[in-house]
Amino acid sequence: MAYGTADDAGGDCLDAYLDIATKVLRSERRPLSPKAILASAYRAGGVPSSLYGRTQHKTLQARISEDIVLQRDYSTFFRTAPGRFFLREFLADESIPERYRRPVPTRRRFRELVRGPALALDKGTLERVAHVNSPIDSQAIFRLLRANTFRYEDPRQKNPESVFCRSFVCVQRDRSLLSYRLGRYREDRDTFMSKRSIGFTAFVHEDECTLFNYRTFGIVDAGVRATRIDLDVPELPASSSQQPIRSRLSHFVWLSQPSGANDLLAIVHFDCPTWFEPAKRRLALNDLRWIDYEHVNDLDDFDPWSRIVLTHRHGRNVGQSQRLGPSEAHHRRRERVVSEGSNRDI
């Protein structure tokens, strides 16, 4: 099969190497080494006379590697194994074997768990519309935020009057939830250590709120961004025919710990696409596996936050909710809704 010559692209020699690799890999539909890419291109007459040398395969490998390092998820290429490359446009193509669509990260990315001031509400303000350990309709929280009753402050200050908002992302597929065990990198609280979790959590920092998500204050996007980093979910090229990953906010839950810490969890559902299988990937997460959320037998094996979320999902009684304000009953009747079934896209 003829690929055409790199001169047709009108680029310089270095870009010509990328053009050759793109055409060969698109035709072969499988990962190849630089030597194999060039051999296929020469057989098809796709290498122009302006490209020559004894170590062309080294030049090609260096050029592709540089593109991956500089462009990261926006590169045309990804590495499937040392010295083997494929095209990102095939990541979601289920007609290609899954082992060919499994990128090896150039450098394992770890996100900062705390990176400056984060979104917080005053405890007294939250008491007017919410119960501890009970689901809260998302619109009740957004009304508070839109009334400018929030602030950004450093979570490490441990202000007892502040309730920090965290995105709690549940990765799901059909009736299954992705779970993992918490290690010391993520958690140093005794009640969480070594427990199984169903959530990928993130503070909501000021720069998460943009013109594109200001209605939700960046809460969903903060969690999705963190989850994609933790699971190393690749970005699909804009030309991909696959549906984008969908995420939606279900509800909020205000959780209080015996230590006095308060957190407002935004429960976000993240639909894991069929073309991506996190449980098979080489990740720095402990005991990563899918669980059937309708058949969870040992809730004590889960961290406190996951237990609450699973309990609400099952509709079980988690204990007596705490009444927290003189006008609470009025606001509870008006605004608190168990919104498990309200699958609004955000």
C-alpha positions in Angstrom: 0.0 0.0 0.0 1.3 3.4 -0.9 1.3 6.1 1.8 2.4 9.0 -0.3 5.7 10.8 0.3 6.5 13.0 3.3 7.2 15.8 0.9 3.4 15.9 0.2 3.0 17.3 3.8 5.2 20.2 3.0 6.9 20.1 6.4 10.6 20.0 7.4 12.6 16.8 7.8 11.7 16.3 11.5 8.0 16.7 10.8 8.4 14.5 7.8 9.4 11.6 10.2 6.2 12.1 12.2 4.2 12.2 9.0 5.7 8.9 7.9 5.0 7.3 11.3 1.4 8.5 11.3 0.7 7.1 7.8 2.3 3.7 8.5 0.7 3.2 11.9 -2.7 4.2 10.5 -2.4 1.6 7.8 -0.9 -1.1 10.0 -3.4 -0.6 12.9 -1.0 -2.0 15.4 2.0 -0.7 17.4 5.4 -0.8 15.7 9.0 -0.1 16.5 10.7 2.8 14.6 12.7 0.2 12.5 9.5 -1.5 11.5 7.8 1.8 10.7 10.6 2.8 8.4 10.8 -0.7 6.8 7.1 -0.5 6.0 7.4 3.0 4.6 10.4 2.1 2.4 8.5 -0.9 1.0 5.6 1.4 0.1 7.8 4.0 -1.4 6.8 6.5 1.2 10.2 7.9 2.2 11.4 10.9 0.2 14.9 11.2 -1.1 15.5 14.1 1.3 15.5 11.7 4.2 18.6 9.6 4.5 21.2 8.3 6.9 22.3 5.1 8.6 20.4 5.7 11.9 17.1 7.0 10.6 15.2 4.7 13.1 17.0 6.5 15.9 16.0 9.9 14.5 12.4 8.7 14.2 12.3 7.3 17.8 13.7 10.5 19.2 11.2 12.6 17.2 8.2 10.6 18.4 9.4 10.5 22.0 9.9 14.2 22.0 6.4 14.8 20.6 5.0 12.6 23.4 6.9 14.4 26.2 6.0 17.9 24.9 2.4 17.2 23.9 1.5 14.6 26.5 -2.2 13.7 26.0 -2.4 15.9 22.9 0.4 14.0 21.1 -0.6 12.1 18.0 1.3 9.1 19.4 1.6 7.1 22.6 4.0 4.4 23.8 2.6 0.8 24.3 5.9 -0.6 25.4 9.6 0.5 25.4 10.4 1.3 21.8 6.9 0.6 20.4 4.4 3.3 19.4 0.9 3.6 18.2 -1.7 6.4 17.3 -3.9 8.0 19.9 -6.7 8.1 17.4 -7.1 4.3 18.0 -7.4 4.5 21.8 -11.2 4.1 21.7 -11.3 1.7 18.7 -12.7 -1.5 20.1 -11.9 -3.4 16.9 -8.3 -3.2 17.9 -7.0 -5.5 20.7 -7.1 -3.9 24.1 -3.4 -4.6 24.7 -2.6 -2.4 21.8 -4.6 0.5 23.3 -2.9 0.5 26.7 -0.5 3.5 27.0 2.6 3.3 29.1 2.9 6.8 30.8 6.0 8.7 29.9 6.2 9.8 33.6 3.8 8.6 36.2 1.7 11.6 37.2 0.9 12.3 40.8 -1.4 15.1 41.7 -1.0 17.4 44.6 -3.6 16.5 47.2 -3.6 20.0 48.6 -2.4 22.9 46.5 -3.5 26.1 48.1 -6.8 27.7 49.2 -9.9 25.6 48.6 -13.7 26.1 48.5 -15.3 26.2 52.0 -18.6 27.1 53.6 -19.2 28.4 57.1 -20.5 25.7 59.4 -23.2 28.0 60.7 -24.4 28.7 57.2 -24.5 25.0 56.2 -26.5 24.2 59.4 -29.5 26.1 58.0 -30.0 23.8 55.1 -28.4 20.4 55.9 -28.2 17.5 58.3 -25.0 15.7 59.0 -24.8 12.3 57.2 -27.9 12.9 55.1 -28.1 13.5 51.3 -28.5 17.2 50.3 -30.0 18.3 47.1 -27.3 19.9 45.0 -29.5 23.0 44.3 -29.6 23.8 48.0 -25.8 24.0 48.1 -25.6 26.0 44.9 -28.0 28.6 46.3 -25.7 29.1 49.2 -22.7 29.4 46.9 -24.5 31.8 44.6 -25.3 34.0 47.6 -21.6 34.4 48.1 -21.6 32.6 51.4 -18.3 30.8 50.6 -14.6 31.5 50.8 -11.3 30.0 49.7 -8.9 29.1 52.5 -6.1 26.8 53.2 -7.4 23.4 54.5 -4.2 22.9 56.5 -5.2 25.8 58.8 -7.9 23.4 60.3 -10.4 26.2 61.0 -13.2 24.4 63.1 -15.8 26.8 61.6 -15.0 25.8 58.0 -16.6 23.0 56.0 -14.5 22.2 53.0 -16.1 21.0 49.8 -14.5 18.0 48.2 -15.5 16.3 45.0 -16.0 12.6 45.6 -16.0 10.8 42.3 -17.4 7.3 42.0 -16.2 5.5 38.8 -19.0 3.2 37.6 -19.8 0.8 34.9 -23.3 -0.8 34.8 -23.8 -2.0 38.4 -20.1 -2.0 39.3 -18.0 0.6 41.2 -14.3 0.9 41.0 -12.6 0.5 44.4 -9.1 0.5 45.8 -7.3 0.5 49.2 -6.1 3.7 50.7 -2.4 3.9 51.4 -0.2 6.3 53.3 0.3 8.5 50.2 -3.3 9.4 50.2 -4.4 9.1 53.8 -3.0 9.3 57.3 -6.2 9.2 59.3 -6.5 6.0 61.3 -10.1 5.4 60.4 -9.2 5.6 56.7 -5.9 3.8 56.6 -5.9 0.5 54.6 -9.7 0.7 54.1 -11.3 0.2 50.8 -12.6 3.3 49.0 -15.1 3.9 46.2 -14.2 7.5 45.8 -11.5 9.6 44.2 -11.5 12.8 46.2 -10.2 16.3 45.5 -10.5 19.8 47.0 -12.0 22.4 44.8 -9.5 25.2 44.2 -10.2 28.6 43.0 -8.6 28.1 39.6 -11.0 25.1 39.0 -13.9 27.6 38.4 -13.9 28.9 34.8 -16.2 30.5 32.3 -17.2 27.1 31.2 -18.2 25.7 34.6 -19.0 28.7 36.8 -22.5 27.5 37.4 -21.2 24.5 39.3 -18.1 26.4 40.7 -15.8 23.9 39.1 -16.8 21.2 41.6 -17.4 18.4 39.1 -14.4 19.3 36.9 -12.1 19.3 39.9 -13.0 15.8 40.7 -13.0 14.5 37.1 -9.5 16.1 36.6 -8.1 14.4 39.7 -9.7 11.1 38.7 -8.3 11.2 35.3 -4.8 11.8 36.7 -5.1 9.0 39.3 -6.3 6.5 36.8 -4.2 7.8 33.9 -7.3 8.1 31.6 -6.0 9.3 28.2 -7.4 12.3 26.4 -9.0 11.4 23.1 -8.3 13.5 20.1 -11.0 15.9 19.0 -11.5 13.9 15.9 -12.5 10.7 17.8 -15.9 9.3 17.0 -16.3 8.0 20.6 -18.7 9.6 23.0 -16.9 11.7 25.6 -16.7 10.5 29.1 -19.8 11.6 31.0 -19.9 12.7 34.6 -22.7 14.1 36.7 -23.3 15.5 40.1 -25.8 13.4 42.2 -26.0 15.1 45.5 -24.0 16.4 48.5 -23.3 14.9 51.9 -22.1 16.8 55.0 -19.8 14.5 57.0 -18.4 15.2 60.4 -15.5 13.2 62.0 -14.9 12.6 65.7 -11.8 14.7 65.4 -14.0 17.7 64.6 -13.2 17.8 60.9 -16.1 18.6 58.6 -16.3 17.9 54.9 -19.0 18.5 52.3 -18.7 15.8 49.7 -20.1 16.4 46.2 -21.0 12.9 45.0 -20.1 12.7 41.3 -20.8 9.7 39.1 -18.1 9.1 36.4 -19.2 6.7 33.7 -16.2 4.6 32.8 -16.2 4.0 29.0 -15.9 0.5 27.6 -12.7 1.3 25.7 -10.9 2.0 29.0 -10.1 -0.7 31.6 -8.5 0.8 34.7 -8.2 -2.5 36.6 -5.8 -3.8 34.0 -3.5 -0.9 34.0 -0.1 -0.4 35.8 -1.2 2.1 38.4 0.1 3.3 41.8 -3.2 2.3 43.5 -3.6 -0.6 45.9 -5.9 -3.5 45.1 -7.8 -1.8 42.3 -10.9 -3.8 41.4 -14.6 -3.6 40.5 -17.2 -4.3 43.1 -21.0 -4.9 42.6 -22.5 -2.1 44.7 -25.7 -4.1 45.1 -23.9 -6.9 46.9 -21.6 -5.3 49.4 -21.5 -7.6 52.4 -18.9 -6.0 54.7 -19.3 -2.3 55.0 -16.8 -2.2 57.8 -14.1 -2.9 55.2 -14.7 0.5 53.7 -13.6 3.9 54.8 -16.1 6.1 56.6 -17.0 8.2 53.6 -17.5 5.2 51.3 -19.7 3.6 53.9 -22.0 6.6 54.0 -22.2 6.8 50.2 -22.8 3.0 49.8 -25.5 3.2 52.5 -27.3 6.0 50.8 -27.0 4.0 47.5 -28.6 1.0 49.1 -31.2 3.1 50.9 -30.2 1.7 54.3 -30.5 3.5 57.6 -27.2 5.0 58.6 -28.3 6.2 62.0 -30.2 9.1 63.4 -29.4 12.3 61.5 -28.4 15.2 63.7 -30.6 18.2 63.9 -28.3 21.2 63.6 -30.2 24.5 63.6 -33.4 26.2 64.8 -34.7 26.7 61.3 -33.5 23.3 60.1 -36.9 21.6 59.8 -38.2 24.3 57.5 -35.2 24.2 55.2 -35.1 20.4 55.3 -38.7 20.2 54.0 -38.0 22.8 51.3 -34.6 21.7 50.1 -33.3 18.3 51.2 -34.0 15.7 48.6 -32.5 12.2 48.4 -31.3 12.8 44.9 -29.9 9.3 44.0 -32.2 9.1 41.1 -31.7 12.7 39.8 -29.1 12.0 37.1 -28.6 15.6 35.9 -25.7 16.0 33.4 -23.4 18.8 34.5 
